[in-house]
Amino acid sequence: MSYLTITRIDGDSERLLESYRRTAEVMDGVGRDHDLIVHLAAATDEGLLIINVWPSPDRSDDAAADARRLAVLAGHELGVEQLRKEHHEVDRLVVFDSRDPAVDS
């Protein structure tokens, strides 16, 4: 069963998005190496929203402990009070693709 991680980072959305974009390539590599299925990021009125879907809680945990990710987070200098995370098992994941109308897993 897939595993959903929702991260909310409070702060100035433009500044957070700028920092996010600067480190996206490294973080994409972390996701790729730990089998990330879906990644989304969006600026909000409160800051930045990040949504990840992993194949399992173990893969999410492995990515969270990855040294590259930890170095990126340290470089962002975020306070603990700025971060809120939620984790949920995914009941249903549907991915739409122009080549195949729907892939359900």
Buried (B, 14 or more C-beta within 10 A) or exposed (E): EBBBBBBBBBBEBEEBBEBBEEBBEBBEEBBEEBEBBBBEBEBEEEBBBBBBBBBEBEBBBBBBEBEBBEEBBEEBEBEEEBBEEEBEEBEEBEEEEEEEEEEEE
